Amino acid sequence: MGHGEVFRMGSVGTSIIGRPRPLSGHRRAHPRYTLECDEPLDGQVTIDASNTFGDRPPGYDSIAQQVKAIIGGPTAKAFNTNFASIYDAVDAEPMPPGTLFASDADAREATESLIRDAGFEPIHLGDLAKAPLLESLITLTSTLDRGELGPFFYRFNRPGELAAQLGLNPR
């Protein structure tokens, strides 16, 4: 897997593989993921938040699948399509921005909880077989970031859903 950092979220008993993601201070989760390398990770729920700009690990369709093979527990791919640099702006949004994720069934609840604790709305793509799709999105998100848009939030909704949630009259 190369270099990776493991961060443990005690509030949901989940480990995160990837960069630390600062959360707003009032969130239920601890404001920062804490590095705990001395604890065994075998079999626990793990969220892969990493990205790759090159080839995937040999023998695996995604980094998340490699993480699952190493840790041996339920695994999810999440947070890799969001910009940590703008997490402090989440609370200024009228509606929670989205976070795309894929997960094993046994990792879904903890992953959704952590996503909501961070102020985002979970958007489940399906099982961990969808992780390669999420990892491929780094090319698109990086291109948009380097263009006129810069770091951004995203949200997907059904027709009329956003207007209803904001108490507006749909056209």
DRENSEVEX-166389 format. One record per residue (C-alpha): residue in one letter; residue number from 1; x, y, z. Coordinates in nm, 4 decimals. Each point is the difference from the previous one (the first is absolute). Layout:
REM DRENSEVEX-166389
<rec resn="A" resi="NUM" X="X" Y="Y" Z="Z"/>
...
This chain:
REM DRENSEVEX-166389
<rec resn="M" resi="1" X="0.0000" Y="0.0000" Z="0.0000"/>
<rec resn="G" resi="2" X="0.2966" Y="0.2336" Z="0.0349"/>
<rec resn="H" resi="3" X="-0.0134" Y="0.2865" Z="0.2472"/>
<rec resn="G" resi="4" X="-0.3282" Y="0.0384" Z="0.1799"/>
<rec resn="E" resi="5" X="-0.1158" Y="0.1575" Z="0.3199"/>
<rec resn="V" resi="6" X="-0.2590" Y="-0.1663" Z="0.2197"/>
<rec resn="F" resi="7" X="-0.2298" Y="0.2226" Z="0.2013"/>
<rec resn="R" resi="8" X="-0.2462" Y="-0.1351" Z="0.2532"/>
<rec resn="M" resi="9" X="-0.3383" Y="0.1574" Z="0.0693"/>
<rec resn="G" resi="10" X="-0.0868" Y="-0.1157" Z="0.3504"/>
<rec resn="S" resi="11" X="-0.3558" Y="0.1319" Z="-0.0168"/>
<rec resn="V" resi="12" X="-0.0951" Y="-0.2485" Z="-0.2703"/>
<rec resn="G" resi="13" X="0.2737" Y="-0.2609" Z="0.0493"/>
<rec resn="T" resi="14" X="0.1246" Y="0.0417" Z="-0.3547"/>
<rec resn="S" resi="15" X="0.3481" Y="0.0352" Z="-0.1447"/>
<rec resn="I" resi="16" X="0.0708" Y="0.2291" Z="-0.2917"/>
<rec resn="I" resi="17" X="0.2774" Y="-0.0729" Z="-0.2486"/>
<rec resn="G" resi="18" X="0.1216" Y="0.3220" Z="-0.1635"/>
<rec resn="R" resi="19" X="0.0553" Y="0.3621" Z="0.0969"/>
<rec resn="P" resi="20" X="-0.1421" Y="0.1472" Z="0.3207"/>
<rec resn="R" resi="21" X="-0.3190" Y="0.1930" Z="-0.0627"/>
<rec resn="P" resi="22" X="-0.0718" Y="0.2921" Z="0.2358"/>
<rec resn="L" resi="23" X="-0.3605" Y="0.0237" Z="0.1156"/>
<rec resn="S" resi="24" X="-0.1891" Y="0.3009" Z="0.1327"/>
<rec resn="G" resi="25" X="0.0426" Y="0.0317" Z="0.3762"/>
<rec resn="H" resi="26" X="-0.3663" Y="-0.0537" Z="0.0895"/>
<rec resn="R" resi="27" X="-0.0325" Y="-0.3307" Z="-0.1849"/>
<rec resn="R" resi="28" X="-0.0744" Y="-0.3060" Z="0.2124"/>
<rec resn="A" resi="29" X="0.3204" Y="-0.1638" Z="-0.1225"/>
<rec resn="H" resi="30" X="0.3351" Y="0.1032" Z="0.1439"/>
<rec resn="P" resi="31" X="0.1260" Y="0.3152" Z="-0.1811"/>
<rec resn="R" resi="32" X="0.2985" Y="-0.1895" Z="-0.1454"/>
<rec resn="Y" resi="33" X="0.0615" Y="-0.3607" Z="-0.0791"/>
<rec resn="T" resi="34" X="0.2675" Y="-0.1270" Z="0.2351"/>
<rec resn="L" resi="35" X="0.2874" Y="-0.2177" Z="-0.1069"/>
<rec resn="E" resi="36" X="0.0071" Y="-0.3279" Z="0.1904"/>
<rec resn="C" resi="37" X="0.2528" Y="-0.2343" Z="-0.1569"/>
<rec resn="D" resi="38" X="0.0404" Y="-0.2214" Z="0.3053"/>
<rec resn="E" resi="39" X="-0.3492" Y="-0.1508" Z="-0.0195"/>
<rec resn="P" resi="40" X="-0.0640" Y="-0.3039" Z="-0.2188"/>
<rec resn="L" resi="41" X="-0.2374" Y="0.0703" Z="-0.2880"/>
<rec resn="D" resi="42" X="-0.0797" Y="-0.3609" Z="-0.0835"/>
<rec resn="G" resi="43" X="-0.3646" Y="-0.0436" Z="-0.0895"/>
<rec resn="Q" resi="44" X="-0.1319" Y="0.3454" Z="0.0878"/>
<rec resn="V" resi="45" X="-0.2005" Y="0.2342" Z="-0.2224"/>
<rec resn="T" resi="46" X="0.2420" Y="0.2005" Z="-0.2107"/>
<rec resn="I" resi="47" X="-0.0647" Y="0.2962" Z="-0.2291"/>
<rec resn="D" resi="48" X="0.2443" Y="0.0604" Z="-0.2827"/>
<rec resn="A" resi="49" X="0.0172" Y="0.3741" Z="-0.0712"/>
<rec resn="S" resi="50" X="0.3060" Y="-0.0162" Z="-0.2234"/>
<rec resn="N" resi="51" X="0.0456" Y="0.0840" Z="-0.3663"/>
<rec resn="T" resi="52" X="0.2452" Y="-0.1166" Z="-0.2604"/>
<rec resn="F" resi="53" X="0.1195" Y="0.1887" Z="-0.3044"/>
<rec resn="G" resi="54" X="0.1691" Y="-0.3033" Z="-0.1517"/>
<rec resn="D" resi="55" X="-0.0587" Y="-0.3678" Z="-0.0334"/>
<rec resn="R" resi="56" X="-0.2075" Y="-0.1890" Z="0.2508"/>
<rec resn="P" resi="57" X="0.1777" Y="-0.2480" Z="0.2265"/>
<rec resn="P" resi="58" X="0.1026" Y="-0.3143" Z="-0.1908"/>
<rec resn="G" resi="59" X="-0.2559" Y="-0.2756" Z="0.0481"/>
<rec resn="Y" resi="60" X="-0.2799" Y="0.2357" Z="0.1165"/>
<rec resn="D" resi="61" X="-0.2712" Y="0.1938" Z="-0.1807"/>
<rec resn="S" resi="62" X="0.0227" Y="0.2813" Z="0.2570"/>
<rec resn="I" resi="63" X="0.1997" Y="0.1242" Z="0.2960"/>
<rec resn="A" resi="64" X="-0.3070" Y="-0.0686" Z="0.2157"/>
<rec resn="Q" resi="65" X="0.0060" Y="-0.3668" Z="-0.0982"/>
<rec resn="Q" resi="66" X="0.3684" Y="-0.0162" Z="0.0920"/>
<rec resn="V" resi="67" X="-0.0776" Y="0.1615" Z="0.3375"/>
<rec resn="K" resi="68" X="-0.2725" Y="-0.2603" Z="0.0574"/>
<rec resn="A" resi="69" X="0.2434" Y="-0.2811" Z="-0.0798"/>
<rec resn="I" resi="70" X="0.2535" Y="0.1410" Z="0.2488"/>
<rec resn="I" resi="71" X="-0.2404" Y="0.0860" Z="0.2848"/>
<rec resn="G" resi="72" X="-0.2446" Y="-0.2859" Z="-0.0552"/>
<rec resn="G" resi="73" X="-0.3101" Y="0.1835" Z="0.1164"/>
<rec resn="P" resi="74" X="-0.2944" Y="0.1852" Z="-0.1528"/>
<rec resn="T" resi="75" X="0.1293" Y="0.2801" Z="-0.2226"/>
<rec resn="A" resi="76" X="-0.1313" Y="0.3176" Z="-0.1612"/>
<rec resn="K" resi="77" X="0.1365" Y="0.2536" Z="-0.2461"/>
<rec resn="A" resi="78" X="-0.1012" Y="0.3526" Z="0.1031"/>
<rec resn="F" resi="79" X="0.1165" Y="0.3625" Z="0.0283"/>
<rec resn="N" resi="80" X="0.2388" Y="-0.0289" Z="-0.2940"/>
<rec resn="T" resi="81" X="-0.2255" Y="0.2162" Z="-0.2216"/>
<rec resn="N" resi="82" X="-0.0171" Y="0.2907" Z="0.2481"/>
<rec resn="F" resi="83" X="0.2444" Y="0.2838" Z="0.0637"/>
<rec resn="A" resi="84" X="0.1312" Y="0.0078" Z="0.3571"/>
<rec resn="S" resi="85" X="0.1157" Y="0.3584" Z="-0.0573"/>
<rec resn="I" resi="86" X="-0.3618" Y="0.1250" Z="0.0079"/>
<rec resn="Y" resi="87" X="-0.1416" Y="-0.2166" Z="0.2801"/>
<rec resn="D" resi="88" X="-0.0271" Y="0.3091" Z="0.2201"/>
<rec resn="A" resi="89" X="-0.2546" Y="0.1407" Z="-0.2490"/>
<rec resn="V" resi="90" X="-0.2414" Y="-0.2953" Z="0.0245"/>
<rec resn="D" resi="91" X="-0.2163" Y="0.1680" Z="0.2646"/>
<rec resn="A" resi="92" X="-0.0572" Y="0.3058" Z="-0.2219"/>
<rec resn="E" resi="93" X="-0.1812" Y="-0.2124" Z="-0.2579"/>
<rec resn="P" resi="94" X="-0.3835" Y="0.0145" Z="0.0101"/>
<rec resn="M" resi="95" X="-0.0096" Y="-0.3764" Z="-0.0582"/>
<rec resn="P" resi="96" X="0.2676" Y="-0.2545" Z="0.0841"/>
<rec resn="P" resi="97" X="0.2284" Y="-0.0677" Z="-0.2952"/>
<rec resn="G" resi="98" X="0.0341" Y="-0.3575" Z="-0.1148"/>
<rec resn="T" resi="99" X="0.2628" Y="-0.2665" Z="0.0458"/>
<rec resn="L" resi="100" X="0.0057" Y="-0.2917" Z="-0.2413"/>
<rec resn="F" resi="101" X="0.0925" Y="-0.3330" Z="0.1554"/>
<rec resn="A" resi="102" X="0.0041" Y="-0.3725" Z="-0.0646"/>
<rec resn="S" resi="103" X="0.0057" Y="-0.2585" Z="0.2748"/>
<rec resn="D" resi="104" X="-0.0343" Y="-0.3537" Z="0.1167"/>
<rec resn="A" resi="105" X="-0.3406" Y="-0.0475" Z="0.1640"/>
<rec resn="D" resi="106" X="0.1588" Y="-0.0268" Z="0.3463"/>
<rec resn="A" resi="107" X="0.1864" Y="0.3309" Z="-0.0473"/>
<rec resn="R" resi="108" X="-0.2924" Y="0.2048" Z="-0.1293"/>
<rec resn="E" resi="109" X="-0.1547" Y="0.1135" Z="0.3303"/>
<rec resn="A" resi="110" X="0.3303" Y="0.1172" Z="0.1530"/>
<rec resn="T" resi="111" X="0.0972" Y="0.1738" Z="-0.3253"/>
<rec resn="E" resi="112" X="-0.3331" Y="0.1822" Z="-0.0282"/>
<rec resn="S" resi="113" X="0.0277" Y="0.1068" Z="0.3641"/>
<rec resn="L" resi="114" X="0.3481" Y="0.1410" Z="-0.0488"/>
<rec resn="I" resi="115" X="-0.1028" Y="0.1810" Z="-0.3203"/>
<rec resn="R" resi="116" X="-0.2950" Y="0.1630" Z="0.1792"/>
<rec resn="D" resi="117" X="0.2205" Y="0.0884" Z="0.3006"/>
<rec resn="A" resi="118" X="0.2256" Y="0.1856" Z="-0.2439"/>
<rec resn="G" resi="119" X="-0.3018" Y="0.2015" Z="-0.1231"/>
<rec resn="F" resi="120" X="-0.0509" Y="-0.1783" Z="-0.3315"/>
<rec resn="E" resi="121" X="-0.2852" Y="-0.2007" Z="-0.1486"/>
<rec resn="P" resi="122" X="0.0996" Y="-0.3584" Z="-0.0865"/>
<rec resn="I" resi="123" X="-0.0567" Y="-0.1133" Z="-0.3589"/>
<rec resn="H" resi="124" X="0.0391" Y="-0.3781" Z="-0.0157"/>
<rec resn="L" resi="125" X="0.1111" Y="-0.1337" Z="-0.3372"/>
<rec resn="G" resi="126" X="-0.0169" Y="-0.3661" Z="0.0953"/>
<rec resn="D" resi="127" X="0.2390" Y="-0.2666" Z="0.1179"/>
<rec resn="L" resi="128" X="0.3789" Y="0.0224" Z="0.0043"/>
<rec resn="A" resi="129" X="0.0119" Y="-0.1041" Z="-0.3667"/>
<rec resn="K" resi="130" X="-0.0845" Y="0.3692" Z="-0.0702"/>
<rec resn="A" resi="131" X="0.3237" Y="0.1194" Z="0.1681"/>
<rec resn="P" resi="132" X="0.1954" Y="0.0121" Z="-0.3294"/>
<rec resn="L" resi="133" X="-0.2587" Y="0.2471" Z="-0.1325"/>
<rec resn="L" resi="134" X="0.0511" Y="0.2251" Z="0.3034"/>
<rec resn="E" resi="135" X="0.3766" Y="-0.0223" Z="-0.0355"/>
<rec resn="S" resi="136" X="-0.0284" Y="0.0959" Z="-0.3673"/>
<rec resn="L" resi="137" X="-0.1878" Y="0.3189" Z="0.0915"/>
<rec resn="I" resi="138" X="0.3214" Y="0.1617" Z="0.1285"/>
<rec resn="T" resi="139" X="0.0821" Y="0.0931" Z="-0.3595"/>
<rec resn="L" resi="140" X="-0.3292" Y="0.1876" Z="-0.0387"/>
<rec resn="T" resi="141" X="0.0061" Y="0.1659" Z="0.3435"/>
<rec resn="S" resi="142" X="0.3631" Y="0.1083" Z="-0.0445"/>
<rec resn="T" resi="143" X="-0.0735" Y="0.1445" Z="-0.3430"/>
<rec resn="L" resi="144" X="-0.2946" Y="0.2002" Z="0.1343"/>
<rec resn="D" resi="145" X="0.2050" Y="0.1142" Z="0.2994"/>
<rec resn="R" resi="146" X="0.2837" Y="0.1286" Z="-0.2197"/>
<rec resn="G" resi="147" X="-0.2448" Y="0.1747" Z="-0.2334"/>
<rec resn="E" resi="148" X="-0.2290" Y="0.2940" Z="0.0697"/>
<rec resn="L" resi="149" X="-0.2077" Y="-0.1851" Z="0.2603"/>
<rec resn="G" resi="150" X="0.2718" Y="-0.0677" Z="0.2574"/>
<rec resn="P" resi="151" X="-0.0767" Y="-0.2249" Z="0.3000"/>
<rec resn="F" resi="152" X="-0.3725" Y="-0.0779" Z="0.0004"/>
<rec resn="F" resi="153" X="-0.2854" Y="-0.1776" Z="0.1723"/>
<rec resn="Y" resi="154" X="-0.2457" Y="-0.2133" Z="-0.1923"/>
<rec resn="R" resi="155" X="-0.3529" Y="-0.1218" Z="0.0558"/>
<rec resn="F" resi="156" X="-0.2269" Y="-0.2332" Z="-0.1936"/>
<rec resn="N" resi="157" X="-0.3763" Y="0.0059" Z="0.0410"/>
<rec resn="R" resi="158" X="-0.3161" Y="-0.1180" Z="-0.1706"/>
<rec resn="P" resi="159" X="-0.2121" Y="0.2548" Z="-0.1905"/>
<rec resn="G" resi="160" X="-0.1892" Y="0.2237" Z="0.2445"/>
<rec resn="E" resi="161" X="0.1754" Y="-0.1456" Z="0.3049"/>
<rec resn="L" resi="162" X="0.2292" Y="0.2965" Z="0.0687"/>
<rec resn="A" resi="163" X="-0.2820" Y="0.2531" Z="-0.0356"/>
<rec resn="A" resi="164" X="-0.2147" Y="-0.2006" Z="0.2422"/>
<rec resn="Q" resi="165" X="0.2831" Y="-0.0269" Z="0.2545"/>
<rec resn="L" resi="166" X="0.0592" Y="0.3752" Z="-0.0201"/>
<rec resn="G" resi="167" X="-0.3745" Y="0.0750" Z="0.0265"/>
<rec resn="L" resi="168" X="-0.0149" Y="0.1531" Z="-0.3466"/>
<rec resn="N" resi="169" X="-0.2729" Y="-0.0384" Z="-0.2583"/>
<rec resn="P" resi="170" X="0.1282" Y="-0.2087" Z="-0.2901"/>
<rec resn="R" resi="171" X="-0.0677" Y="0.1498" Z="-0.3422"/>
